[in-house]
Amino acid sequence: MRPTCLRCLRPTSFCVCAGVPPARARSRLVLLQHPREAGLAICSARLTHVLVEGSELHRGVRFAGHARVRALAAVPGAALLFPGEGARAAATLADAPPPVLFALDATWFHAGRMLRDNPFLAALPRLSVRPAQASAYGELRREPGPEHLSTLEAVALALGALERDPARFEPMREAFRRSVALQLACARGPRHSPRHRGGAARDPAGAAPAAPAGAAVTPEG
């Protein structure tokens, strides 16, 4: 059995979280991960969860019966990080960041389905970010356009804008870049590409909470 980092749950040879302390934010970050994303080796949602202090990660598709998610969504001022019509630039709320910030970890198709299946989430005020460069995914995962980012990159940019301190969250993005580089090096080498982890739990019909950051267990991943 390969040695595994108990923090990010990656094999130690692919761990990029070592030595990176969690960043603190005024908003409580809540990551909602589609079950299909849990099987991807790079799984940026888990890395995001590990590197943002006090964040929560819940896996599922429909959260109407998930008491914790419903309670957090009911907090006055809670918001959803999701682009589109009506979304406000995160920087415009720097004086009063949302107490709870939701982010979906899914393909764009599945993210749309998650919002359709969870009207209480779709009704939240939306925030967006405008990246200065394309996603670090590069060749590893094709994005719909240059404005589309991984979950980690979008969260890091949003929190940096809300805190007026992008540098505080830059170590997250650097860790993600290292993770992508390791995956690409493996894919190009003699080993089989570890794009997917074996035995990942899948629960397309419901939701299950993930363990908090530091425990020995977690739009796009």
MDAnalysis code that builds the backbone (N, CA, C; Angstrom):
import MDAnalysis as mda
import numpy as np

u = mda.Universe.empty(663, n_residues=221, atom_resindex=np.repeat(np.arange(221), 3), trajectory=True)
u.add_TopologyAttr("name", ["N", "CA", "C"] * 221)
u.add_TopologyAttr("resid", np.arange(1, 222))
u.add_TopologyAttr("resname", ["MET", "ARG", "PRO", "THR", "CYS", "LEU", "ARG", "CYS", "LEU", "ARG", "PRO", "THR", "SER", "PHE", "CYS", "VAL", "CYS", "ALA", "GLY", "VAL", "PRO", "PRO", "ALA", "ARG", "ALA", "ARG", "SER", "ARG", "LEU", "VAL", "LEU", "LEU", "GLN", "HIS", "PRO", "ARG", "GLU", "ALA", "GLY", "LEU", "ALA", "ILE", "CYS", "SER", "ALA", "ARG", "LEU", "THR", "HIS", "VAL", "LEU", "VAL", "GLU", "GLY", "SER", "GLU", "LEU", "HIS", "ARG", "GLY", "VAL", "ARG", "PHE", "ALA", "GLY", "HIS", "ALA", "ARG", "VAL", "ARG", "ALA", "LEU", "ALA", "ALA", "VAL", "PRO", "GLY", "ALA", "ALA", "LEU", "LEU", "PHE", "PRO", "GLY", "GLU", "GLY", "ALA", "ARG", "ALA", "ALA", "ALA", "THR", "LEU", "ALA", "ASP", "ALA", "PRO", "PRO", "PRO", "VAL", "LEU", "PHE", "ALA", "LEU", "ASP", "ALA", "THR", "TRP", "PHE", "HIS", "ALA", "GLY", "ARG", "MET", "LEU", "ARG", "ASP", "ASN", "PRO", "PHE", "LEU", "ALA", "ALA", "LEU", "PRO", "ARG", "LEU", "SER", "VAL", "ARG", "PRO", "ALA", "GLN", "ALA", "SER", "ALA", "TYR", "GLY", "GLU", "LEU", "ARG", "ARG", "GLU", "PRO", "GLY", "PRO", "GLU", "HIS", "LEU", "SER", "THR", "LEU", "GLU", "ALA", "VAL", "ALA", "LEU", "ALA", "LEU", "GLY", "ALA", "LEU", "GLU", "ARG", "ASP", "PRO", "ALA", "ARG", "PHE", "GLU", "PRO", "MET", "ARG", "GLU", "ALA", "PHE", "ARG", "ARG", "SER", "VAL", "ALA", "LEU", "GLN", "LEU", "ALA", "CYS", "ALA", "ARG", "GLY", "PRO", "ARG", "HIS", "SER", "PRO", "ARG", "HIS", "ARG", "GLY", "GLY", "ALA", "ALA", "ARG", "ASP", "PRO", "ALA", "GLY", "ALA", "ALA", "PRO", "ALA", "ALA", "PRO", "ALA", "GLY", "ALA", "ALA", "VAL", "THR", "PRO", "GLU", "GLY"])
u.atoms.positions = np.array([
    [0.847, -1.195, 0.000],
    [0.000, 0.000, 0.000],
    [0.882, 1.245, 0.000],
    [0.595, 2.173, -0.906],
    [1.432, 3.361, -1.019],
    [1.211, 4.303, 0.156],
    [2.298, 4.923, 0.653],
    [2.144, 5.923, 1.716],
    [1.242, 7.049, 1.231],
    [0.337, 7.494, 2.105],
    [-0.643, 8.517, 1.738],
    [-0.593, 9.677, 2.719],
    [-0.713, 10.885, 2.198],
    [-0.811, 12.068, 3.056],
    [-2.200, 12.066, 3.689],
    [-2.260, 12.093, 5.004],
    [-3.549, 12.066, 5.684],
    [-4.263, 13.406, 5.638],
    [-3.623, 14.401, 5.109],
    [-4.234, 15.725, 4.997],
    [-4.966, 15.876, 3.663],
    [-4.253, 15.664, 2.560],
    [-4.881, 15.827, 1.234],
    [-5.337, 14.501, 0.637],
    [-4.970, 13.381, 1.285],
    [-5.358, 12.037, 0.856],
    [-4.722, 11.609, -0.457],
    [-3.661, 12.284, -0.861],
    [-2.927, 11.901, -2.065],
    [-1.745, 11.029, -1.677],
    [-1.267, 10.163, -2.588],
    [-0.012, 9.465, -2.323],
    [1.059, 10.504, -1.994],
    [1.938, 10.179, -1.071],
    [2.916, 11.185, -0.645],
    [3.760, 11.705, -1.808],
    [3.966, 10.874, -2.828],
    [4.742, 11.331, -3.982],
    [3.990, 12.369, -4.809],
    [2.663, 12.499, -4.580],
    [1.860, 13.489, -5.297],
    [1.319, 14.573, -4.363],
    [1.717, 14.536, -3.108],
    [1.233, 15.530, -2.144],
    [1.850, 16.894, -2.423],
    [1.008, 17.930, -2.425],
    [1.499, 19.296, -2.620],
    [1.100, 20.202, -1.466],
    [0.435, 19.627, -0.452],
    [-0.040, 20.464, 0.656],
    [0.966, 20.579, 1.790],
    [1.979, 19.723, 1.802],
    [2.964, 19.741, 2.888],
    [3.624, 21.112, 2.981],
    [3.633, 21.668, 4.175],
    [4.282, 22.954, 4.390],
    [3.451, 24.160, 3.998],
    [2.218, 23.934, 3.511],
    [1.349, 25.054, 3.134],
    [0.289, 25.219, 4.219],
    [0.394, 26.263, 5.041],
    [-0.591, 26.432, 6.120],
    [-1.937, 26.879, 5.572],
    [-3.028, 26.518, 6.233],
    [-4.352, 26.966, 5.782],
    [-4.464, 28.487, 5.850],
    [-5.118, 29.061, 4.856],
    [-5.344, 30.505, 4.826],
    [-6.662, 30.811, 5.522],
    [-6.688, 31.894, 6.261],
    [-7.891, 32.283, 6.991],
    [-8.677, 33.311, 6.185],
    [-9.996, 33.178, 6.186],
    [-10.869, 34.123, 5.484],
    [-12.050, 34.466, 6.384],
    [-12.630, 35.632, 6.166],
    [-13.795, 36.036, 6.957],
    [-15.043, 35.262, 6.559],
    [-15.099, 34.828, 5.322],
    [-16.238, 34.032, 4.852],
    [-15.990, 32.559, 5.142],
    [-17.031, 31.859, 5.605],
    [-16.913, 30.401, 5.745],
    [-17.130, 29.791, 4.376],
    [-16.135, 29.107, 3.875],
    [-16.223, 28.472, 2.567],
    [-16.908, 27.116, 2.688],
    [-17.909, 26.885, 1.831],
    [-18.628, 25.608, 1.808],
    [-18.554, 25.057, 0.389],
    [-17.844, 23.947, 0.230],
    [-17.665, 23.315, -1.069],
    [-18.681, 22.191, -1.224],
    [-19.422, 22.217, -2.315],
    [-20.398, 21.172, -2.616],
    [-19.878, 20.403, -3.831],
    [-19.449, 19.182, -3.598],
    [-18.778, 18.400, -4.630],
    [-19.693, 17.357, -5.246],
    [-19.783, 17.386, -6.576],
    [-20.516, 16.332, -7.284],
    [-19.752, 15.020, -7.104],
    [-20.438, 13.904, -6.850],
    [-19.754, 12.631, -6.598],
    [-18.768, 12.222, -7.680],
    [-19.029, 12.578, -8.927],
    [-18.126, 12.186, -10.006],
    [-16.747, 12.821, -9.854],
    [-16.686, 13.989, -9.233],
    [-15.402, 14.665, -9.074],
    [-14.507, 13.983, -8.050],
    [-15.117, 13.252, -7.123],
    [-14.343, 12.618, -6.061],
    [-13.383, 11.566, -6.602],
    [-13.680, 11.008, -7.774],
    [-12.834, 9.975, -8.338],
    [-11.638, 10.495, -9.101],
    [-11.580, 11.807, -9.348],
    [-10.459, 12.362, -10.092],
    [-9.246, 12.485, -9.195],
    [-8.106, 12.074, -9.696],
    [-6.893, 12.061, -8.882],
    [-6.523, 13.449, -8.389],
    [-6.680, 14.473, -9.226],
    [-6.216, 15.803, -8.822],
    [-7.164, 16.451, -7.811],
    [-8.457, 16.228, -7.935],
    [-9.463, 16.618, -6.943],
    [-9.149, 17.950, -6.259],
    [-9.276, 19.046, -6.973],
    [-8.901, 20.345, -6.405],
    [-9.802, 20.761, -5.252],
    [-11.008, 20.198, -5.160],
    [-11.891, 20.556, -4.046],
    [-11.293, 20.124, -2.720],
    [-10.731, 18.920, -2.678],
    [-10.111, 18.449, -1.440],
    [-8.931, 19.343, -1.061],
    [-8.115, 19.710, -2.038],
    [-6.975, 20.581, -1.760],
    [-7.459, 21.948, -1.283],
    [-8.525, 22.447, -1.874],
    [-9.104, 23.715, -1.438],
    [-9.569, 23.618, 0.006],
    [-10.261, 22.547, 0.311],
    [-10.780, 22.305, 1.665],
    [-9.641, 22.284, 2.684],
    [-8.553, 21.642, 2.330],
    [-7.395, 21.539, 3.227],
    [-6.719, 22.889, 3.441],
    [-6.710, 23.721, 2.406],
    [-5.931, 24.953, 2.454],
    [-6.728, 26.198, 2.834],
    [-8.013, 26.047, 3.107],
    [-8.815, 27.182, 3.588],
    [-9.318, 26.840, 4.987],
    [-8.866, 27.576, 5.959],
    [-9.201, 27.297, 7.355],
    [-10.705, 27.386, 7.598],
    [-11.236, 26.390, 8.305],
    [-12.654, 26.404, 8.664],
    [-13.601, 26.063, 7.544],
    [-13.087, 25.653, 6.385],
    [-13.975, 25.330, 5.261],
    [-14.677, 23.997, 5.499],
    [-15.741, 23.785, 4.744],
    [-16.490, 22.534, 4.812],
    [-16.618, 21.968, 3.403],
    [-16.609, 20.642, 3.309],
    [-16.785, 19.975, 2.029],
    [-17.872, 18.916, 2.180],
    [-18.917, 19.037, 1.359],
    [-20.026, 18.081, 1.389],
    [-20.213, 17.528, -0.014],
    [-20.401, 16.232, -0.106],
    [-20.496, 15.571, -1.398],
    [-21.926, 15.123, -1.658],
    [-22.402, 15.380, -2.868],
    [-23.743, 14.949, -3.222],
    [-24.255, 15.681, -4.446],
    [-25.506, 15.471, -4.744],
    [-26.164, 16.120, -5.884],
    [-27.358, 16.934, -5.413],
    [-28.167, 16.340, -4.558],
    [-29.348, 17.021, -4.029],
    [-29.164, 17.236, -2.536],
    [-29.303, 18.477, -2.114],
    [-29.014, 18.831, -0.724],
    [-30.254, 19.326, 0.035],
    [-31.438, 19.141, -0.540],
    [-32.649, 19.627, 0.116],
    [-32.827, 19.022, 1.497],
    [-32.397, 17.771, 1.671],
    [-32.541, 17.111, 2.959],
    [-31.285, 17.161, 3.812],
    [-30.307, 17.947, 3.401],
    [-29.041, 18.044, 4.131],
    [-29.136, 19.214, 5.111],
    [-29.316, 18.894, 6.386],
    [-29.605, 19.931, 7.382],
    [-28.498, 20.977, 7.474],
    [-27.255, 20.544, 7.429],
    [-26.148, 21.492, 7.572],
    [-26.077, 22.449, 6.388],
    [-26.191, 21.927, 5.188],
    [-26.145, 22.783, 4.000],
    [-27.322, 23.747, 3.982],
    [-28.511, 23.258, 4.325],
    [-29.683, 24.135, 4.352],
    [-29.508, 25.240, 5.385],
    [-28.943, 24.908, 6.547],
    [-28.754, 25.917, 7.590],
    [-27.755, 26.988, 7.146],
    [-26.679, 26.567, 6.490],
    [-25.681, 27.532, 6.034],
    [-26.237, 28.426, 4.920],
    [-27.050, 27.840, 4.047],
    [-27.643, 28.626, 2.959],
    [-28.643, 29.639, 3.488],
    [-29.200, 29.376, 4.674],
    [-30.187, 30.282, 5.263],
    [-29.548, 31.432, 6.032],
    [-28.230, 31.414, 6.184],
    [-27.552, 32.500, 6.897],
    [-27.716, 33.798, 6.087],
    [-28.192, 34.875, 6.699],
    [-28.358, 36.136, 5.960],
    [-27.044, 36.579, 5.327],
    [-27.094, 36.876, 4.050],
    [-25.895, 37.337, 3.348],
    [-25.103, 36.231, 2.689],
    [-25.509, 34.971, 2.858],
    [-24.806, 33.864, 2.204],
    [-24.838, 34.055, 0.697],
    [-23.763, 33.621, 0.014],
    [-23.660, 33.839, -1.426],
    [-23.082, 32.603, -2.106],
    [-23.230, 32.560, -3.432],
    [-22.750, 31.454, -4.247],
    [-21.730, 31.973, -5.244],
    [-20.576, 31.333, -5.298],
    [-19.556, 31.682, -6.284],
    [-19.903, 30.978, -7.583],
    [-20.464, 31.727, -8.506],
    [-20.909, 31.139, -9.767],
    [-21.101, 32.279, -10.773],
    [-20.499, 32.153, -11.959],
    [-20.601, 33.241, -12.942],
    [-21.960, 33.270, -13.623],
    [-22.192, 34.332, -14.343],
    [-23.426, 34.423, -15.110],
    [-24.158, 35.721, -14.861],
    [-25.302, 35.831, -15.480],
    [-26.107, 37.052, -15.383],
    [-26.478, 37.348, -13.931],
    [-26.255, 38.581, -13.522],
    [-26.607, 38.997, -12.178],
    [-25.512, 38.785, -11.146],
    [-24.431, 38.084, -11.511],
    [-23.341, 37.857, -10.558],
    [-22.547, 39.145, -10.345],
    [-22.214, 39.438, -9.092],
    [-21.423, 40.613, -8.763],
    [-19.953, 40.234, -8.650],
    [-19.087, 41.129, -9.068],
    [-17.657, 40.892, -8.912],
    [-17.343, 40.784, -7.425],
    [-16.576, 39.784, -7.045],
    [-16.270, 39.555, -5.630],
    [-15.665, 40.791, -4.978],
    [-14.859, 41.513, -5.703],
    [-14.183, 42.683, -5.140],
    [-15.163, 43.747, -4.658],
    [-16.370, 43.781, -5.221],
    [-17.340, 44.806, -4.817],
    [-17.895, 44.557, -3.426],
    [-17.657, 43.370, -2.862],
    [-18.160, 43.050, -1.523],
    [-17.038, 42.988, -0.491],
    [-15.892, 43.559, -0.832],
    [-14.751, 43.498, 0.085],
    [-15.036, 44.195, 1.418],
    [-15.878, 45.207, 1.419],
    [-16.198, 45.899, 2.670],
    [-17.107, 45.064, 3.571],
    [-17.860, 44.171, 2.977],
    [-18.779, 43.319, 3.749],
    [-18.868, 41.954, 3.085],
    [-17.836, 41.099, 3.253],
    [-17.834, 39.779, 2.620],
    [-18.998, 38.928, 3.106],
    [-19.502, 38.043, 2.278],
    [-20.591, 37.170, 2.720],
    [-20.123, 36.291, 3.874],
    [-20.951, 36.083, 4.882],
    [-20.546, 35.223, 6.006],
    [-20.338, 33.776, 5.585],
    [-21.060, 33.361, 4.543],
    [-20.929, 32.006, 4.004],
    [-20.798, 32.115, 2.487],
    [-19.796, 31.446, 1.936],
    [-19.600, 31.445, 0.489],
    [-19.620, 30.003, -0.009],
    [-20.608, 29.682, -0.845],
    [-20.717, 28.356, -1.439],
    [-19.957, 28.305, -2.765],
    [-19.361, 27.157, -3.048],
    [-18.730, 26.922, -4.347],
    [-19.053, 25.503, -4.784],
    [-19.438, 25.336, -6.041],
    [-19.752, 24.016, -6.575],
    [-18.520, 23.415, -7.213],
    [-18.280, 22.145, -6.944],
    [-17.168, 21.423, -7.563],
    [-17.762, 20.372, -8.484],
    [-17.831, 20.706, -9.765],
    [-18.471, 19.829, -10.747],
    [-18.096, 20.326, -12.135],
    [-18.348, 19.500, -13.146],
    [-18.237, 20.006, -14.508],
    [-19.314, 21.081, -14.673],
    [-19.178, 21.889, -15.693],
    [-20.172, 22.949, -15.875],
    [-21.556, 22.364, -16.131],
    [-21.614, 21.235, -16.834],
    [-22.901, 20.585, -17.069],
    [-23.521, 20.137, -15.746],
    [-22.737, 19.449, -14.924],
    [-23.269, 18.952, -13.655],
    [-23.548, 20.078, -12.672],
    [-22.772, 21.144, -12.729],
    [-23.042, 22.282, -11.850],
    [-24.414, 22.870, -12.156],
    [-24.730, 22.969, -13.457],
    [-26.043, 23.467, -13.835],
    [-27.155, 22.564, -13.341],
    [-26.921, 21.246, -13.400],
    [-27.918, 20.303, -12.903],
    [-28.074, 20.421, -11.387],
    [-26.967, 20.637, -10.688],
    [-27.030, 20.778, -9.237],
    [-27.850, 21.997, -8.837],
    [-27.692, 23.085, -9.567],
    [-28.475, 24.280, -9.260],
    [-29.947, 24.055, -9.571],
    [-30.223, 23.340, -10.648],
    [-31.611, 23.037, -10.990],
    [-32.254, 22.179, -9.911],
    [-31.472, 21.235, -9.364],
    [-32.007, 20.313, -8.361],
    [-32.012, 20.893, -6.953],
    [-31.402, 22.053, -6.774],
    [-31.328, 22.703, -5.460],
    [-31.721, 24.173, -5.585],
    [-33.000, 24.448, -5.754],
    [-33.452, 25.836, -5.962],
    [-33.012, 26.785, -4.855],
    [-32.884, 26.298, -3.629],
    [-32.479, 27.185, -2.531],
    [-31.042, 27.662, -2.710],
    [-30.213, 26.877, -3.398],
    [-28.861, 27.321, -3.719],
    [-28.874, 28.262, -4.925],
    [-29.666, 27.922, -5.920],
    [-29.755, 28.752, -7.117],
    [-30.271, 30.148, -6.795],
    [-31.046, 30.268, -5.713],
    [-31.630, 31.563, -5.342],
    [-30.648, 32.465, -4.596],
    [-29.486, 31.948, -4.210],
    [-28.520, 32.773, -3.469],
    [-27.925, 33.854, -4.367],
    [-27.565, 35.009, -3.787],
    [-26.837, 36.022, -4.557],
    [-25.542, 35.408, -5.084],
    [-25.143, 35.804, -6.291],
    [-23.977, 35.186, -6.923],
    [-22.802, 36.152, -7.022],
    [-21.612, 35.567, -6.842],
    [-20.366, 36.308, -6.998],
    [-19.569, 35.679, -8.129],
    [-18.715, 36.472, -8.741],
    [-17.874, 35.954, -9.812],
    [-16.486, 36.574, -9.736],
    [-15.560, 35.964, -10.445],
    [-14.203, 36.500, -10.539],
    [-13.834, 36.584, -12.014],
    [-12.922, 37.467, -12.319],
    [-12.452, 37.611, -13.694],
    [-10.955, 37.312, -13.710],
    [-10.563, 36.118, -14.156],
    [-9.153, 35.735, -14.116],
    [-8.310, 36.531, -15.103],
    [-7.083, 36.791, -14.714],
    [-6.157, 37.502, -15.594],
    [-5.467, 36.542, -16.549],
    [-5.564, 35.234, -16.264],
    [-4.943, 34.236, -17.125],
    [-5.761, 32.964, -17.108],
    [-5.489, 32.096, -18.072],
    [-6.243, 30.849, -18.184],
    [-5.927, 29.923, -17.021],
    [-6.769, 28.940, -16.827],
    [-6.596, 27.965, -15.751],
    [-5.267, 27.241, -15.868],
    [-4.677, 26.909, -14.728],
    [-3.430, 26.145, -14.694],
    [-3.641, 24.693, -15.098],
    [-4.878, 24.276, -15.310],
    [-5.121, 22.911, -15.751],
    [-4.342, 22.589, -17.021],
    [-4.200, 23.576, -17.909],
    [-3.441, 23.364, -19.125],
    [-3.924, 22.156, -19.899],
    [-2.998, 21.241, -20.188],
    [-3.312, 20.054, -20.984],
    [-4.054, 18.983, -20.185],
    [-4.101, 19.129, -18.864],
    [-4.656, 18.067, -18.032],
    [-6.170, 17.943, -18.168],
    [-6.841, 19.091, -18.300],
    [-8.302, 19.064, -18.389],
    [-8.763, 20.225, -19.256],
    [-9.550, 19.929, -20.259],
    [-10.008, 20.959, -21.187],
    [-11.157, 21.743, -20.579],
    [-11.015, 23.067, -20.538],
    [-12.061, 23.933, -20.019],
    [-12.852, 24.534, -21.182],
    [-14.115, 24.928, -20.956],
    [-14.924, 25.493, -22.035],
    [-14.339, 26.770, -22.638],
    [-13.628, 27.542, -21.828],
    [-13.062, 28.792, -22.312],
    [-12.005, 29.305, -21.357],
    [-11.247, 30.322, -21.750],
    [-10.158, 30.831, -20.910],
    [-10.632, 31.443, -19.602],
    [-11.910, 31.792, -19.521],
    [-12.429, 32.399, -18.296],
    [-12.847, 31.347, -17.274],
    [-12.836, 30.072, -17.647],
    [-13.251, 29.000, -16.746],
    [-12.050, 28.486, -15.962],
    [-12.261, 28.277, -14.669],
    [-11.179, 27.906, -13.767],
    [-11.504, 26.640, -12.994],
    [-10.486, 26.073, -12.356],
    [-10.715, 24.986, -11.412],
    [-11.391, 25.560, -10.181],
    [-11.976, 24.681, -9.372],
    [-12.598, 25.113, -8.128],
    [-11.612, 25.877, -7.263],
    [-10.405, 25.321, -7.105],
    [-9.411, 25.965, -6.256],
    [-9.049, 27.352, -6.755],
    [-8.810, 27.486, -8.038],
    [-8.408, 28.785, -8.580],
    [-9.506, 29.826, -8.396],
    [-10.748, 29.438, -8.662],
    [-11.857, 30.380, -8.515],
    [-12.014, 30.813, -7.061],
    [-11.916, 29.855, -6.143],
    [-12.048, 30.176, -4.718],
    [-10.910, 31.086, -4.263],
    [-9.681, 30.770, -4.661],
    [-8.536, 31.583, -4.252],
    [-8.671, 33.017, -4.749],
    [-9.105, 33.190, -5.985],
    [-9.287, 34.541, -6.523],
    [-10.420, 35.266, -5.810],
    [-11.510, 34.554, -5.552],
    [-12.651, 35.186, -4.888],
    [-12.304, 35.613, -3.471],
    [-11.684, 34.729, -2.707],
    [-11.330, 35.075, -1.334],
    [-10.276, 36.180, -1.309],
    [-9.335, 36.137, -2.236],
    [-8.335, 37.193, -2.303],
    [-8.964, 38.546, -2.563],
    [-9.988, 38.573, -3.433],
    [-10.684, 39.828, -3.731],
    [-11.517, 40.284, -2.540],
    [-12.215, 39.343, -1.905],
    [-13.056, 39.693, -0.755],
    [-12.227, 40.190, 0.430],
    [-11.009, 39.664, 0.557],
    [-10.140, 40.051, 1.675],
    [-9.215, 41.214, 1.315],
    [-9.241, 41.630, 0.050],
    [-8.288, 42.633, -0.456],
    [-6.839, 42.190, -0.181],
    [-6.607, 40.893, -0.300],
    [-5.289, 40.346, 0.003],
    [-5.044, 39.103, -0.859],
    [-4.889, 39.275, -2.169],
    [-4.678, 38.116, -3.048],
    [-3.451, 37.295, -2.674],
    [-2.415, 37.948, -2.145],
    [-1.177, 37.244, -1.823],
    [-1.396, 36.174, -0.758],
    [-2.373, 36.366, 0.125],
    [-2.621, 35.401, 1.185],
    [-3.068, 34.055, 0.617],
    [-3.713, 34.085, -0.543],
    [-4.261, 32.866, -1.123],
    [-3.447, 32.371, -2.320],
    [-2.360, 33.078, -2.637],
    [-1.508, 32.651, -3.744],
    [-0.841, 31.300, -3.487],
    [-0.440, 30.953, -2.237],
    [0.130, 29.614, -2.016],
    [-0.822, 28.491, -2.426],
    [-2.121, 28.721, -2.345],
    [-3.085, 27.724, -2.807],
    [-2.924, 27.484, -4.305],
    [-2.841, 28.554, -5.045],
    [-2.729, 28.440, -6.497],
    [-1.397, 27.809, -6.896],
    [-0.349, 28.136, -6.145],
    [0.945, 27.542, -6.441],
    [0.912, 26.038, -6.174],
    [0.248, 25.628, -5.091],
    [0.109, 24.204, -4.796],
    [-0.659, 23.497, -5.919],
    [-1.691, 24.151, -6.441],
    [-2.456, 23.570, -7.538],
    [-1.593, 23.425, -8.782],
    [-0.783, 24.437, -9.080],
    [0.100, 24.356, -10.248],
    [1.080, 23.195, -10.106],
    [1.592, 22.983, -8.897],
    [2.502, 21.859, -8.671],
    [1.773, 20.533, -8.860],
    [0.529, 20.480, -8.397],
    [-0.253, 19.257, -8.540],
    [-0.480, 18.913, -10.007],
    [-0.816, 19.916, -10.806],
    [-1.024, 19.692, -12.240],
    [0.275, 19.223, -12.888],
    [1.393, 19.844, -12.524],
    [2.679, 19.470, -13.105],
    [3.023, 18.017, -12.782],
    [2.738, 17.582, -11.562],
    [3.011, 16.200, -11.182],
    [2.148, 15.230, -11.975],
    [0.869, 15.590, -12.160],
    [-0.034, 14.712, -12.912],
    [0.405, 14.601, -14.370],
    [0.796, 15.727, -14.954],
    [1.222, 15.699, -16.354],
    [2.501, 14.896, -16.511],
    [3.425, 15.049, -15.562],
    [4.674, 14.292, -15.632],
    [4.399, 12.791, -15.553],
    [3.445, 12.419, -14.708],
    [3.090, 11.008, -14.581],
    [2.431, 10.493, -15.858],
    [1.538, 11.303, -16.429],
    [0.820, 10.885, -17.633],
    [1.764, 10.696, -18.812],
    [2.838, 11.472, -18.839],
    [3.783, 11.380, -19.953],
    [4.857, 10.336, -19.720],
    [4.907, 9.804, -18.488],
    [5.925, 8.830, -18.152],
    [5.475, 7.416, -18.421],
    [6.277, 6.428, -17.984],
    [5.957, 5.024, -18.245],
    [4.812, 4.499, -17.400],
    [4.459, 5.228, -16.314],
    [3.382, 4.761, -15.450],
    [2.022, 5.064, -16.057],
    [1.023, 4.311, -15.623],
    [-0.352, 4.588, -16.044],
    [-0.810, 5.903, -15.438],
    [-1.505, 6.694, -16.209],
    [-1.964, 7.994, -15.715],
    [-2.915, 7.839, -14.535],
    [-2.641, 8.510, -13.409],
    [-3.518, 8.404, -12.238],
    [-4.620, 9.454, -12.261],
    [-5.240, 9.635, -13.432],
    [-6.287, 10.652, -13.517],
    [-7.427, 10.342, -12.556],
    [-7.727, 9.050, -12.402],
    [-8.791, 8.652, -11.480],
    [-8.211, 7.808, -10.350],
    [-8.739, 7.988, -9.168],
    [-8.375, 7.150, -8.039],
    [-9.308, 5.950, -8.021],
    [-8.799, 4.814, -7.645],
    [-9.628, 3.619, -7.573],
    [-10.490, 3.643, -6.329],
    [-11.689, 3.073, -6.451],
    [-12.537, 2.880, -5.283],
    [-13.138, 4.141, -4.718],
    [-13.248, 5.209, -5.476],
    [-13.826, 6.443, -4.950],
    [-15.305, 6.240, -4.681],
    [-15.764, 6.778, -3.567],
    [-17.176, 6.650, -3.210],
    [-18.029, 7.475, -4.155],
    [-19.169, 6.944, -4.537],
    [-20.073, 7.675, -5.419],
    [-21.481, 7.566, -4.871],
    [-22.169, 8.682, -4.801],
    [-23.531, 8.695, -4.271],
    [-24.350, 9.670, -5.088],
    [-24.656, 9.328, -6.358],
    [-25.337, 10.267, -7.236],
    [-26.754, 10.594, -6.818],
    [-27.299, 9.864, -5.875],
    [-28.695, 10.109, -5.518],
    [-28.852, 10.995, -4.297],
    [-27.809, 11.183, -3.535],
    [-27.984, 11.944, -2.312],
    [-26.746, 12.695, -1.920],
    [-26.641, 13.070, -0.635],
    [-25.525, 13.865, -0.165],
    [-24.957, 13.251, 1.094],
    [-23.660, 13.409, 1.273],
    [-23.017, 12.920, 2.489],
    [-21.956, 13.909, 2.898],
    [-21.861, 14.269, 4.189],
    [-20.868, 15.230, 4.616],
    [-19.487, 14.627, 4.586],
    [-18.479, 15.441, 4.267],
    [-17.097, 14.986, 4.312],
    [-16.481, 15.402, 5.638],
    [-15.363, 14.796, 5.966],
    [-14.720, 15.103, 7.233],
    [-14.102, 16.488, 7.193],
    [-13.915, 17.144, 8.348],
    [-13.284, 18.454, 8.377],
    [-11.825, 18.362, 8.002],
    [-11.240, 19.494, 7.601],
    [-9.842, 19.522, 7.214],
    [-8.994, 19.006, 8.359],
    [-7.984, 18.199, 8.005],
    [-7.093, 17.677, 9.003],
    [-7.481, 16.279, 9.451],
    [-8.683, 15.845, 9.102],
    [-9.105, 14.501, 9.487],
    [-8.512, 13.494, 8.501],
    [-8.525, 12.223, 8.914],
    [-7.926, 11.205, 8.069],
    [-8.875, 10.718, 6.986],
    [-9.663, 11.488, 6.467],
    [-10.520, 11.140, 5.363],
    [-10.268, 12.225, 4.288],
    [-12.591, 13.572, 1.564],
    [-13.161, 14.847, 1.256],
    [-14.582, 14.686, 1.218],
    [-16.645, 26.305, -10.419],
    [-17.011, 25.076, -10.973],
    [-15.965, 24.438, -11.646],
    [-14.999, 23.511, -11.441],
    [-14.621, 22.174, -11.799],
    [-13.521, 21.719, -10.868],
    [-13.516, 20.359, -10.653],
    [-12.553, 19.778, -9.751],
    [-11.172, 19.833, -10.259],
])
